[in-house]
Amino acid sequence: MNLPDSISTIREFNRLYTKYLGVFDRKIFSTELAWSEARILLEIYLNSLETLTDVAKFLGVDKAYISRIIKKFKDKGLVEAKRDSKDKRKYLIEITPTGLELVETINLESNKQIFDLFEDMSEHDIALTLNAMDVISKKLR
């Protein structure tokens, strides 16, 4: 196996898939959120992340960056931050009903996007693609 050729193939796939997902679009789907912001809101919801530190560690990003995003979410009424009753130094992040509606919209639109991607594939091709995704996921863990 020629590793430099493999690297090129992997990078080409990454560019193709991030383009398909709309990672660089200014707004995701019909929301006011950028792709990275939507991802952060979804991860808070899906993984029950309670603090800035939890979010930053989970996503492997800078705490200051997450802090700016959470402030933006608070300003838009998507989350609330409440002082932790056990540790007054911490603030717990809670998604508001407005934030939950947005999460539902993003989930529905994301599911539709993936459905559209696979819609014209045969059952066999879908199975092959899902198996490849599973292998990649396991190898990268």
MODELLER restraints for C-alpha pairs under 7 A, 6 or more apart:
rsr = mdl.restraints
at = mdl.atoms
rsr.add(forms.Gaussian(group=physical.xy_distance, feature=features.Distance(at['CA:23:A'], at['CA:35:A']), mean=5.43, stdev=0.5))
rsr.add(forms.Gaussian(group=physical.xy_distance, feature=features.Distance(at['CA:26:A'], at['CA:34:A']), mean=5.51, stdev=0.5))
rsr.add(forms.Gaussian(group=physical.xy_distance, feature=features.Distance(at['CA:27:A'], at['CA:33:A']), mean=5.23, stdev=0.5))
rsr.add(forms.Gaussian(group=physical.xy_distance, feature=features.Distance(at['CA:27:A'], at['CA:34:A']), mean=4.47, stdev=0.5))
rsr.add(forms.Gaussian(group=physical.xy_distance, feature=features.Distance(at['CA:27:A'], at['CA:35:A']), mean=6.52, stdev=0.5))
rsr.add(forms.Gaussian(group=physical.xy_distance, feature=features.Distance(at['CA:28:A'], at['CA:34:A']), mean=5.55, stdev=0.5))
rsr.add(forms.Gaussian(group=physical.xy_distance, feature=features.Distance(at['CA:28:A'], at['CA:35:A']), mean=5.38, stdev=0.5))
rsr.add(forms.Gaussian(group=physical.xy_distance, feature=features.Distance(at['CA:29:A'], at['CA:109:A']), mean=6.80, stdev=0.5))
rsr.add(forms.Gaussian(group=physical.xy_distance, feature=features.Distance(at['CA:37:A'], at['CA:69:A']), mean=6.89, stdev=0.5))
rsr.add(forms.Gaussian(group=physical.xy_distance, feature=features.Distance(at['CA:42:A'], at['CA:103:A']), mean=6.22, stdev=0.5))
rsr.add(forms.Gaussian(group=physical.xy_distance, feature=features.Distance(at['CA:44:A'], at['CA:55:A']), mean=6.79, stdev=0.5))
rsr.add(forms.Gaussian(group=physical.xy_distance, feature=features.Distance(at['CA:49:A'], at['CA:55:A']), mean=5.91, stdev=0.5))
rsr.add(forms.Gaussian(group=physical.xy_distance, feature=features.Distance(at['CA:50:A'], at['CA:92:A']), mean=5.18, stdev=0.5))
rsr.add(forms.Gaussian(group=physical.xy_distance, feature=features.Distance(at['CA:50:A'], at['CA:93:A']), mean=5.07, stdev=0.5))
rsr.add(forms.Gaussian(group=physical.xy_distance, feature=features.Distance(at['CA:51:A'], at['CA:91:A']), mean=6.30, stdev=0.5))
rsr.add(forms.Gaussian(group=physical.xy_distance, feature=features.Distance(at['CA:51:A'], at['CA:92:A']), mean=5.10, stdev=0.5))
rsr.add(forms.Gaussian(group=physical.xy_distance, feature=features.Distance(at['CA:51:A'], at['CA:93:A']), mean=5.63, stdev=0.5))
rsr.add(forms.Gaussian(group=physical.xy_distance, feature=features.Distance(at['CA:52:A'], at['CA:63:A']), mean=6.61, stdev=0.5))
rsr.add(forms.Gaussian(group=physical.xy_distance, feature=features.Distance(at['CA:52:A'], at['CA:66:A']), mean=6.48, stdev=0.5))
rsr.add(forms.Gaussian(group=physical.xy_distance, feature=features.Distance(at['CA:52:A'], at['CA:67:A']), mean=6.48, stdev=0.5))
rsr.add(forms.Gaussian(group=physical.xy_distance, feature=features.Distance(at['CA:53:A'], at['CA:63:A']), mean=6.42, stdev=0.5))
rsr.add(forms.Gaussian(group=physical.xy_distance, feature=features.Distance(at['CA:56:A'], at['CA:62:A']), mean=5.99, stdev=0.5))
rsr.add(forms.Gaussian(group=physical.xy_distance, feature=features.Distance(at['CA:56:A'], at['CA:63:A']), mean=5.25, stdev=0.5))
rsr.add(forms.Gaussian(group=physical.xy_distance, feature=features.Distance(at['CA:56:A'], at['CA:66:A']), mean=6.26, stdev=0.5))
rsr.add(forms.Gaussian(group=physical.xy_distance, feature=features.Distance(at['CA:73:A'], at['CA:79:A']), mean=5.70, stdev=0.5))
rsr.add(forms.Gaussian(group=physical.xy_distance, feature=features.Distance(at['CA:74:A'], at['CA:80:A']), mean=5.80, stdev=0.5))
rsr.add(forms.Gaussian(group=physical.xy_distance, feature=features.Distance(at['CA:77:A'], at['CA:96:A']), mean=6.91, stdev=0.5))
rsr.add(forms.Gaussian(group=physical.xy_distance, feature=features.Distance(at['CA:77:A'], at['CA:98:A']), mean=6.70, stdev=0.5))
rsr.add(forms.Gaussian(group=physical.xy_distance, feature=features.Distance(at['CA:78:A'], at['CA:95:A']), mean=5.96, stdev=0.5))
rsr.add(forms.Gaussian(group=physical.xy_distance, feature=features.Distance(at['CA:78:A'], at['CA:96:A']), mean=5.37, stdev=0.5))
rsr.add(forms.Gaussian(group=physical.xy_distance, feature=features.Distance(at['CA:78:A'], at['CA:98:A']), mean=5.58, stdev=0.5))
rsr.add(forms.Gaussian(group=physical.xy_distance, feature=features.Distance(at['CA:78:A'], at['CA:99:A']), mean=3.96, stdev=0.5))
rsr.add(forms.Gaussian(group=physical.xy_distance, feature=features.Distance(at['CA:79:A'], at['CA:93:A']), mean=6.51, stdev=0.5))
rsr.add(forms.Gaussian(group=physical.xy_distance, feature=features.Distance(at['CA:79:A'], at['CA:94:A']), mean=5.38, stdev=0.5))
rsr.add(forms.Gaussian(group=physical.xy_distance, feature=features.Distance(at['CA:79:A'], at['CA:95:A']), mean=4.25, stdev=0.5))
rsr.add(forms.Gaussian(group=physical.xy_distance, feature=features.Distance(at['CA:79:A'], at['CA:96:A']), mean=5.06, stdev=0.5))
rsr.add(forms.Gaussian(group=physical.xy_distance, feature=features.Distance(at['CA:79:A'], at['CA:99:A']), mean=6.29, stdev=0.5))
rsr.add(forms.Gaussian(group=physical.xy_distance, feature=features.Distance(at['CA:80:A'], at['CA:93:A']), mean=5.79, stdev=0.5))
rsr.add(forms.Gaussian(group=physical.xy_distance, feature=features.Distance(at['CA:80:A'], at['CA:94:A']), mean=5.22, stdev=0.5))
rsr.add(forms.Gaussian(group=physical.xy_distance, feature=features.Distance(at['CA:80:A'], at['CA:95:A']), mean=6.36, stdev=0.5))
rsr.add(forms.Gaussian(group=physical.xy_distance, feature=features.Distance(at['CA:80:A'], at['CA:96:A']), mean=6.59, stdev=0.5))
rsr.add(forms.Gaussian(group=physical.xy_distance, feature=features.Distance(at['CA:81:A'], at['CA:91:A']), mean=5.61, stdev=0.5))
rsr.add(forms.Gaussian(group=physical.xy_distance, feature=features.Distance(at['CA:81:A'], at['CA:92:A']), mean=5.31, stdev=0.5))
rsr.add(forms.Gaussian(group=physical.xy_distance, feature=features.Distance(at['CA:81:A'], at['CA:93:A']), mean=4.60, stdev=0.5))
rsr.add(forms.Gaussian(group=physical.xy_distance, feature=features.Distance(at['CA:81:A'], at['CA:94:A']), mean=6.27, stdev=0.5))
rsr.add(forms.Gaussian(group=physical.xy_distance, feature=features.Distance(at['CA:82:A'], at['CA:91:A']), mean=5.15, stdev=0.5))
rsr.add(forms.Gaussian(group=physical.xy_distance, feature=features.Distance(at['CA:82:A'], at['CA:92:A']), mean=5.18, stdev=0.5))
rsr.add(forms.Gaussian(group=physical.xy_distance, feature=features.Distance(at['CA:82:A'], at['CA:93:A']), mean=6.66, stdev=0.5))
rsr.add(forms.Gaussian(group=physical.xy_distance, feature=features.Distance(at['CA:83:A'], at['CA:90:A']), mean=5.89, stdev=0.5))
rsr.add(forms.Gaussian(group=physical.xy_distance, feature=features.Distance(at['CA:83:A'], at['CA:91:A']), mean=4.30, stdev=0.5))
rsr.add(forms.Gaussian(group=physical.xy_distance, feature=features.Distance(at['CA:83:A'], at['CA:92:A']), mean=6.09, stdev=0.5))
rsr.add(forms.Gaussian(group=physical.xy_distance, feature=features.Distance(at['CA:84:A'], at['CA:90:A']), mean=5.48, stdev=0.5))
rsr.add(forms.Gaussian(group=physical.xy_distance, feature=features.Distance(at['CA:84:A'], at['CA:91:A']), mean=5.40, stdev=0.5))
rsr.add(forms.Gaussian(group=physical.xy_distance, feature=features.Distance(at['CA:84:A'], at['CA:92:A']), mean=5.86, stdev=0.5))
rsr.add(forms.Gaussian(group=physical.xy_distance, feature=features.Distance(at['CA:118:A'], at['CA:126:A']), mean=6.81, stdev=0.5))
